[in-house]
């Protein structure tokens, strides 16, 4: 399964200047790391065309509430030029199409020589199909923009949850994009039906999503049913005898991923759409409140 890196382009673009893009090419182009599509690194293309990489010195920080019992915390960071970058990189992002239920794909091809941009050109845009019903916006009809005070859920814990979702919107959006792309969604589900052991790698992505969801309300356990689904669909190691019990062994892995991906998608969607938590609940926001024990 592939990961990705993020890149912000300060070098002149015809549009989406300074936007944050994703790429699966810099591990090879910048670092010469073959066999991986990204390392979750952060890059910047400077205004003069130099490619720069954001580096960190990290230390393990224990946190019993985290999915893995802790996390790697950055204690020092700095930027370095990448003078050996050589080759082509495709960077991409997407945006909602105003007034439509779909997304527009934005993609650029960037050529580097000796760590500097030699050429950038846009790849023709595509539009992806909607992932929700055409009348989904009607669910938000009572909470557009800034709702009236009587329509707002004033509970401090709910206000704090929405604020945290908005604060982490960038990271949550990047993770969701990774769980929508070829390697993060299309390929692993194919592997399940193809009866390939590679579906077991989906557990790692589920773990990333759960860790992100837990970080939105630290110290509060997620819904018990959800935690049980995740527990049954993670922590599994492939063994040849699993081929004789394929559905029994691997279906919980896929189910755990689908449930986790659903809550991640709802967090991204309603973090963007809501200015304040509503009393009239769209289904996805209501599901999030259930996940955090607030419904």
C-alpha positions in Angstrom: 0.0 0.0 0.0 1.3 3.5 -0.8 1.8 6.5 1.3 2.4 10.0 0.1 4.3 13.2 0.7 2.9 16.8 0.8 4.3 19.7 -1.1 3.6 23.4 -1.1 4.6 25.2 -4.3 5.8 28.8 -3.9 7.2 28.7 -7.5 4.8 30.4 -9.9 1.7 28.4 -10.9 -1.2 29.4 -13.2 -3.5 28.8 -10.2 -3.6 27.2 -6.8 -0.5 29.1 -5.8 0.8 28.1 -2.3 -1.8 25.3 -2.1 -0.9 22.1 -0.4 -0.5 19.2 -2.9 0.2 15.5 -2.4 2.7 13.4 -4.4 3.9 9.8 -4.6 7.0 10.6 -6.6 9.4 12.5 -4.2 10.6 9.4 -2.3 12.3 8.4 -5.6 13.0 11.8 -7.2 14.4 13.5 -4.1 15.7 10.6 -1.9 16.3 7.7 -4.3 14.0 5.5 -2.2 12.5 2.9 -4.5 9.7 0.6 -3.6 7.8 3.3 -1.6 5.4 5.9 -2.8 6.0 8.4 0.0 7.2 8.8 3.6 4.6 11.3 4.8 7.3 14.0 4.5 6.7 17.7 3.9 8.3 19.5 1.0 8.3 23.0 -0.4 9.2 24.3 -3.8 10.7 27.7 -3.1 9.9 30.8 -5.2 13.3 30.4 -6.9 12.6 26.8 -7.8 14.6 25.0 -5.1 13.1 21.9 -3.6 13.3 21.9 0.2 12.4 19.2 2.8 11.1 19.7 6.3 13.1 17.6 8.7 12.4 16.7 12.4 14.2 15.3 15.4 11.6 13.3 17.2 11.2 11.4 20.5 8.7 8.9 21.7 6.0 10.2 23.9 3.9 7.7 25.8 0.1 8.3 25.8 -2.1 5.5 27.1 -5.1 7.0 25.2 -3.4 6.8 21.8 -4.1 3.8 19.6 -0.4 2.7 19.7 0.2 3.7 23.3 2.0 6.8 22.3 3.4 8.9 19.4 6.6 10.4 18.0 6.7 14.1 19.0 8.8 16.6 17.1 11.3 18.3 19.4 13.3 20.1 16.8 12.6 20.9 13.1 14.4 22.6 10.2 14.3 22.9 6.4 17.0 21.6 4.0 17.6 21.9 0.3 17.4 18.7 -1.7 20.1 19.3 -4.3 20.1 15.8 -5.8 16.4 15.9 -6.8 16.3 14.8 -10.4 13.3 13.7 -12.5 9.6 14.2 -12.9 7.1 14.6 -10.0 3.3 14.7 -10.3 1.6 16.7 -7.6 -2.2 16.7 -7.1 -5.1 18.0 -5.1 -8.9 18.2 -5.5 -11.5 20.8 -4.7 -15.3 20.8 -4.5 -17.2 22.0 -7.6 -19.4 25.0 -6.5 -23.1 24.1 -6.8 -22.4 20.5 -7.7 -22.0 17.2 -5.9 -18.5 16.3 -7.1 -14.8 17.2 -7.0 -12.4 18.7 -9.5 -8.9 17.1 -9.8 -6.0 19.5 -10.1 -2.7 18.0 -11.2 0.8 19.4 -12.2 3.9 17.7 -13.6 7.1 19.2 -12.2 10.6 18.4 -13.6 13.6 18.8 -11.4 17.2 19.0 -12.3 19.9 19.2 -9.6 17.3 20.1 -7.0 15.6 23.0 -9.0 12.5 23.3 -11.1 13.2 23.1 -14.9 9.6 23.0 -16.0 6.0 22.9 -14.7 2.9 22.2 -16.7 -0.7 21.4 -15.8 -2.2 18.0 -16.6 -5.8 18.3 -17.9 -8.4 18.3 -15.1 -10.7 15.5 -14.2 -13.9 15.5 -12.2 -14.7 12.6 -9.8 -18.2 11.5 -9.2 -20.2 12.5 -6.2 -19.9 10.4 -3.0 -23.1 11.5 -1.5 -26.8 11.8 -2.6 -27.8 14.9 -4.6 -30.0 16.1 -1.8 -27.3 15.8 0.9 -27.0 19.6 1.2 -30.6 19.7 2.2 -29.6 18.1 5.5 -27.8 21.3 6.3 -30.6 23.6 5.2 -31.2 24.6 8.8 -27.5 25.3 9.6 -26.0 27.3 6.7 -23.3 29.8 7.4 -23.8 31.2 10.9 -27.0 29.7 12.4 -29.3 31.5 14.7 -28.3 31.1 18.4 -31.4 29.0 19.2 -30.2 26.5 16.5 -26.7 26.0 17.9 -25.6 23.2 20.2 -24.1 25.2 23.1 -22.5 22.3 24.9 -18.8 23.1 25.5 -17.7 19.6 24.7 -19.4 19.7 21.3 -18.1 23.1 20.6 -14.6 21.9 21.5 -15.0 18.9 19.2 -15.9 20.9 16.2 -13.1 23.4 16.9 -10.6 20.6 17.1 -11.8 19.1 13.8 -11.4 22.5 12.1 -7.9 22.9 13.7 -6.8 19.5 12.3 -8.6 19.9 9.0 -5.5 19.9 6.9 -4.1 16.6 8.3 -7.5 15.0 8.3 -8.1 16.0 4.7 -4.7 14.6 3.6 -5.4 11.3 5.4 -8.8 11.0 3.8 -7.3 11.7 0.3 -4.9 8.8 1.0 -7.8 6.6 1.9 -9.6 7.5 -1.4 -6.8 7.0 -3.9 -5.7 3.9 -5.8 -3.3 2.4 -3.3 -5.3 3.4 -0.2 -8.7 2.2 -1.4 -9.1 0.8 -4.8 -6.1 -1.7 -4.6 -6.6 -3.1 -1.1 -10.3 -3.9 -1.7 -9.3 -5.6 -5.0 -6.7 -7.6 -2.9 -9.5 -8.8 -0.6 -11.5 -10.2 -3.5 -8.4 -11.5 -5.2 -7.6 -13.4 -2.0 -4.2 -11.7 -1.7 -2.3 -11.4 1.6 -1.7 -7.8 0.7 -5.1 -6.9 2.2 -3.6 -7.4 5.6 -1.7 -4.1 5.1 -5.1 -2.3 5.3 -4.8 -2.7 9.1 -2.1 -0.1 9.3 -4.2 2.5 7.5 -7.1 1.7 9.9 -4.8 2.3 12.8 -3.8 5.7 11.4 -7.4 6.8 11.0 -8.3 5.6 14.6 -5.3 7.5 16.0 -6.5 10.6 14.2 -10.0 10.2 15.4 -8.8 9.7 19.0 -6.7 12.8 18.9 -9.8 14.9 18.3 -11.1 14.3 21.8 -8.2 13.1 23.9 -8.9 11.3 27.1 -12.4 10.1 26.0 -12.8 6.6 24.6 -14.5 6.1 21.3 -17.8 4.3 20.9 -17.6 0.8 22.4 -19.1 -0.8 19.3 -16.6 1.0 17.0 -13.7 0.0 19.2 -14.8 -3.7 19.1 -15.0 -3.6 15.3 -11.5 -2.1 15.1 -10.1 -4.6 17.6 -11.5 -7.5 15.6 -10.1 -6.0 12.3 -6.6 -5.2 13.4 -3.6 -6.9 14.9 -3.8 -9.8 12.4 -0.8 -11.5 10.8 -1.2 -13.5 7.6 -0.6 -17.3 7.7 -1.1 -19.8 4.8 -4.0 -21.5 6.6 -6.0 -18.3 6.4 -6.6 -19.1 2.7 -8.9 -21.8 3.8 -10.9 -19.4 6.0 -10.5 -16.3 3.9 -13.8 -14.5 4.6 -13.7 -15.3 8.3 -10.2 -14.0 8.6 -10.1 -11.0 6.3 -13.6 -9.6 6.3 -13.1 -8.0 9.7 -10.0 -6.2 8.4 -12.1 -4.6 5.5 -15.0 -3.8 7.8 -12.8 -2.1 10.3 -11.3 0.1 7.6 -14.7 1.0 6.1 -16.1 2.0 9.5 -13.0 4.1 10.3 -13.0 5.7 6.9 -16.6 6.7 7.3 -16.0 8.6 10.5 -12.9 10.2 9.0 -15.0 11.3 5.9 -17.7 12.7 8.2 -15.1 14.7 10.2 -13.7 16.2 7.1 -17.1 17.0 5.6 -18.7 18.6 8.6 -15.5 20.4 9.7 -15.7 22.2 6.4 -19.5 22.8 6.3 -20.4 23.8 9.9 -19.6 27.1 11.3 -21.2 26.0 14.6 -22.5 22.7 15.9 -26.3 22.5 15.0 -29.2 21.3 17.1 -30.8 20.0 13.9 -28.4 17.1 13.1 -27.3 16.0 9.7 -26.8 12.3 9.8 -23.0 12.4 9.5 -22.6 14.9 12.3 -24.9 12.9 14.5 -22.8 9.8 13.8 -19.7 11.7 15.0 -21.4 12.7 18.2 -22.3 9.0 18.7 -18.7 8.1 18.2 -17.5 10.5 20.9 -20.3 9.7 23.3 -22.0 13.1 22.8 -25.3 12.0 21.3 
